[in-house]
Amino acid sequence: MGAPDTTSRRTLRWQLATVTGIRDEAPGVRTFRLALQDVSAHLPGQYYVLRLTAEDGYTAQRSYSVASAPDGTATIELTVERLDDGEVSEFLHDVVVPGDILEVRGPVGGWFAWDGGSPALLVGGGSGMVPLAAMLRHARALGRPDLVRMLVSVRTPESLFYGDELTGPQVSVVHTRTAPDGATRPAGRLTIDDVAPLVRGGETAYVCGSPAFADAAAELLVEAGVAPESIRVEQFGPTG
């Protein structure tokens, strides 16, 4: 099941966050580790809003899913894909360095949040794997990896985020354009044969990706026997 919305007036106020680390995940994709002023009480699937303010007062803000599992600290990780002409993502990738101060507010959202207490089927495409990775990490931190099954769709092996973590019996990776050497499944879009073996019955499905991917994945889940009311979908677009 999804978790209650933990958004509150306190989480919607802006606070300062110090960039304490930056690491590359894939070409054009970086994870930013932020130390907040307040402890983050986020749930996997929630997001933070990040705001940039220019010297002339112009502001730009974007929402980014939390990639890290909740750990009771004031630290979160946001994974950001650099988009051409994306004023926020370009600044984060090209300008921000450890020690810089950013403005954030959150955590926000409840519909797509997972409380770690019930079975979940996670289906992500591209950057849509970010909130799902937080769910997988949370399940493992709880010592309950059996609660989740994760299906990730990526174009090529090089475009896979968190590749060293997306292993084991809980995770299946599908390559849509180029499959790695030795792969038993040829490159291609998700099919019912990819989805059906992961459905156990009674779980909540979390789908995240582009609108086209999310719609197709949700249809496959229904075809595989998942009740429509048990499917939670979050779509993203190139807002930069």
C-alpha positions as CSV (number, residue, x, y, z in Angstrom):
1,M,0.0,0.0,0.0
2,G,1.0,3.6,-0.3
3,A,1.9,5.7,2.7
4,P,0.1,8.6,4.1
5,D,1.1,12.0,2.8
6,T,3.7,13.4,5.3
7,T,3.8,16.8,3.7
8,S,3.2,19.4,6.3
9,R,3.6,23.2,6.7
10,R,7.0,22.6,8.3
11,T,8.3,20.5,5.3
12,L,7.1,23.1,2.8
13,R,9.3,25.9,4.2
14,W,12.5,26.6,2.4
15,Q,15.7,25.6,4.1
16,L,19.4,25.7,3.3
17,A,21.3,22.5,2.2
18,T,25.0,22.1,1.9
19,V,26.3,20.0,-1.0
20,T,28.6,17.5,0.7
21,G,29.3,15.2,-2.3
22,I,28.8,14.7,-6.0
23,R,29.2,11.5,-8.0
24,D,28.5,10.4,-11.5
25,E,25.9,7.7,-12.1
26,A,25.8,7.5,-15.9
27,P,26.7,9.8,-18.8
28,G,24.9,13.1,-18.0
29,V,23.6,11.9,-14.6
30,R,24.9,12.9,-11.2
31,T,23.9,12.3,-7.6
32,F,24.1,15.3,-5.2
33,R,24.5,14.5,-1.5
34,L,22.9,17.3,0.6
35,A,23.2,18.0,4.3
36,L,20.0,19.7,5.4
37,Q,19.4,22.0,8.3
38,D,16.7,19.7,9.6
39,V,16.4,15.9,9.8
40,S,14.7,14.5,6.7
41,A,11.6,12.5,7.5
42,H,11.0,11.5,3.9
43,L,9.5,8.2,2.7
44,P,10.8,6.5,-0.4
45,G,8.9,7.9,-3.4
46,Q,8.7,11.5,-2.1
47,Y,10.6,14.4,-3.5
48,Y,12.2,17.7,-2.7
49,V,11.8,21.0,-4.5
50,L,15.1,22.7,-5.3
51,R,15.2,26.5,-5.9
52,L,17.9,28.6,-7.5
53,T,17.9,32.4,-7.1
54,A,20.0,34.7,-9.3
55,E,21.5,38.0,-8.2
56,D,18.7,39.9,-9.9
57,G,16.1,38.0,-7.9
58,Y,15.0,35.7,-10.7
59,T,14.2,32.2,-9.4
60,A,13.9,28.8,-11.0
61,Q,12.8,25.6,-9.2
62,R,12.5,22.0,-10.0
63,S,11.3,18.9,-8.2
64,Y,13.6,15.9,-7.7
65,S,12.8,12.5,-6.2
66,V,14.9,11.5,-3.2
67,A,17.2,8.7,-4.3
68,S,18.4,7.7,-0.8
69,A,16.6,5.6,1.7
70,P,15.4,7.3,4.9
71,D,17.9,6.9,7.7
72,G,16.9,9.4,10.3
73,T,19.6,11.8,9.5
74,A,19.7,15.3,7.9
75,T,21.2,14.0,4.7
76,I,19.5,13.2,1.4
77,E,20.6,12.4,-2.1
78,L,19.1,13.7,-5.3
79,T,19.9,12.2,-8.7
80,V,19.7,14.7,-11.5
81,E,19.9,14.2,-15.3
82,R,21.5,17.0,-17.2
83,L,19.0,18.3,-19.8
84,D,20.0,20.6,-22.6
85,D,18.5,24.1,-22.0
86,G,17.5,22.9,-18.5
87,E,18.4,25.9,-16.4
88,V,18.4,24.1,-13.1
89,S,20.0,20.8,-14.2
90,E,22.7,22.6,-16.2
91,F,23.5,24.7,-13.2
92,L,23.8,21.7,-10.9
93,H,26.0,19.8,-13.3
94,D,28.2,22.7,-14.6
95,V,28.5,25.0,-11.7
96,V,27.7,23.4,-8.3
97,V,30.6,21.9,-6.3
98,P,30.9,20.5,-2.8
99,G,30.5,23.2,-0.2
100,D,27.9,25.1,-2.2
101,I,24.6,26.0,-0.5
102,L,21.3,25.3,-2.1
103,E,17.7,26.0,-1.2
104,V,15.3,23.1,-0.8
105,R,11.9,22.3,0.7
106,G,10.3,19.0,1.4
107,P,9.7,16.1,1.6
108,V,6.6,16.4,-0.5
109,G,4.0,13.9,-1.7
110,G,2.1,10.9,-0.5
111,W,0.4,9.1,-3.4
112,F,3.7,7.6,-4.7
113,A,5.3,7.0,-1.3
114,W,6.0,3.5,0.1
115,D,6.1,2.9,3.8
116,G,8.2,-0.3,3.7
117,G,5.5,-2.4,5.3
118,S,3.9,-4.2,2.4
119,P,4.9,-6.0,-0.9
120,A,5.7,-3.7,-3.8
121,L,6.4,-4.2,-7.5
122,L,8.6,-1.4,-8.9
123,V,8.7,-0.6,-12.6
124,G,10.9,2.2,-13.8
125,G,12.2,3.6,-17.1
126,G,15.2,5.9,-17.4
127,S,15.2,8.5,-14.7
128,G,12.1,6.9,-13.3
129,M,14.2,4.5,-11.5
130,V,15.3,7.2,-9.0
131,P,12.4,7.0,-6.5
132,L,12.2,3.2,-7.0
133,A,15.9,2.9,-6.1
134,A,15.0,4.6,-2.8
135,M,12.3,2.0,-2.2
136,L,14.7,-0.8,-3.0
137,R,17.4,0.7,-0.7
138,H,14.8,1.1,2.1
139,A,13.7,-2.5,1.8
140,R,17.3,-3.7,2.0
141,A,18.1,-1.4,5.0
142,L,15.1,-2.9,6.8
143,G,16.3,-6.4,6.1
144,R,13.2,-7.1,4.0
145,P,14.4,-7.2,0.4
146,D,11.8,-9.9,-0.2
147,L,9.1,-7.1,0.0
148,V,10.1,-5.7,-3.4
149,R,10.6,-6.8,-6.9
150,M,12.0,-4.2,-9.3
151,L,11.9,-4.1,-13.1
152,V,14.1,-1.5,-14.8
153,S,14.0,-0.5,-18.5
154,V,17.1,1.3,-19.9
155,R,18.4,1.9,-23.4
156,T,21.9,0.7,-23.0
157,P,24.1,-0.8,-20.2
158,E,25.9,2.5,-19.9
159,S,22.7,4.4,-19.1
160,L,21.9,2.3,-16.1
161,F,21.9,4.3,-12.8
162,Y,23.2,2.6,-9.6
163,G,24.4,-0.3,-11.6
164,D,26.3,-1.9,-8.8
165,E,23.2,-2.0,-6.6
166,L,20.7,-3.2,-9.2
167,T,21.7,-6.9,-8.8
168,G,20.3,-9.9,-7.0
169,P,17.0,-11.7,-7.2
170,Q,14.9,-8.6,-6.5
171,V,16.0,-6.8,-9.7
172,S,15.4,-7.4,-13.4
173,V,17.0,-5.1,-16.0
174,V,15.7,-4.8,-19.5
175,H,17.7,-3.1,-22.3
176,T,15.6,-1.5,-25.0
177,R,18.3,-0.6,-27.6
178,T,21.6,-2.4,-26.8
179,A,21.8,-5.5,-24.6
180,P,25.1,-6.3,-22.8
181,D,27.3,-9.1,-24.0
182,G,26.0,-12.5,-22.9
183,A,22.5,-11.2,-22.3
184,T,19.9,-13.9,-22.7
185,R,17.1,-11.4,-23.5
186,P,17.6,-9.4,-26.7
187,A,17.2,-5.7,-26.7
188,G,13.6,-4.5,-27.0
189,R,10.7,-2.8,-25.1
190,L,9.0,-4.3,-22.1
191,T,6.7,-7.1,-22.8
192,I,4.2,-9.2,-20.8
193,D,6.9,-11.9,-20.5
194,D,9.0,-9.4,-18.6
195,V,6.3,-8.3,-16.2
196,A,4.2,-11.4,-15.6
197,P,6.8,-13.5,-13.7
198,L,7.2,-10.6,-11.1
199,V,3.6,-10.4,-10.2
200,R,2.8,-12.2,-6.9
201,G,-0.7,-11.0,-6.2
202,G,-1.7,-8.4,-3.6
203,E,1.2,-6.1,-4.0
204,T,1.1,-2.4,-4.9
205,A,2.8,-1.5,-8.2
206,Y,4.8,1.7,-8.5
207,V,5.5,2.9,-12.0
208,C,7.7,5.8,-12.9
209,G,9.0,7.1,-16.2
210,S,8.0,9.1,-19.2
211,P,4.3,9.4,-20.0
212,A,4.6,6.9,-22.9
213,F,6.6,4.4,-20.8
214,A,4.3,4.8,-17.8
215,D,1.2,4.2,-19.8
216,A,2.6,1.1,-21.5
217,A,3.9,-0.3,-18.2
218,A,0.6,0.2,-16.5
219,E,-1.2,-1.6,-19.3
220,L,1.2,-4.6,-19.0
221,L,0.7,-4.7,-15.3
222,V,-3.1,-4.9,-15.7
223,E,-2.6,-7.6,-18.4
224,A,-0.4,-9.5,-15.9
225,G,-3.2,-9.5,-13.3
226,V,-2.5,-6.4,-11.2
227,A,-5.7,-4.6,-10.2
228,P,-5.8,-1.1,-11.7
229,E,-6.5,0.4,-8.3
230,S,-3.2,-1.2,-7.0
231,I,-1.1,0.7,-9.6
232,R,0.4,4.0,-8.7
233,V,2.0,6.0,-11.5
234,E,4.3,9.0,-11.5
235,Q,5.3,10.5,-14.8
236,F,8.1,13.0,-15.6
237,G,8.9,15.2,-18.5
238,P,12.0,17.2,-19.6
239,T,11.5,20.2,-17.4
240,G,15.2,20.7,-16.6
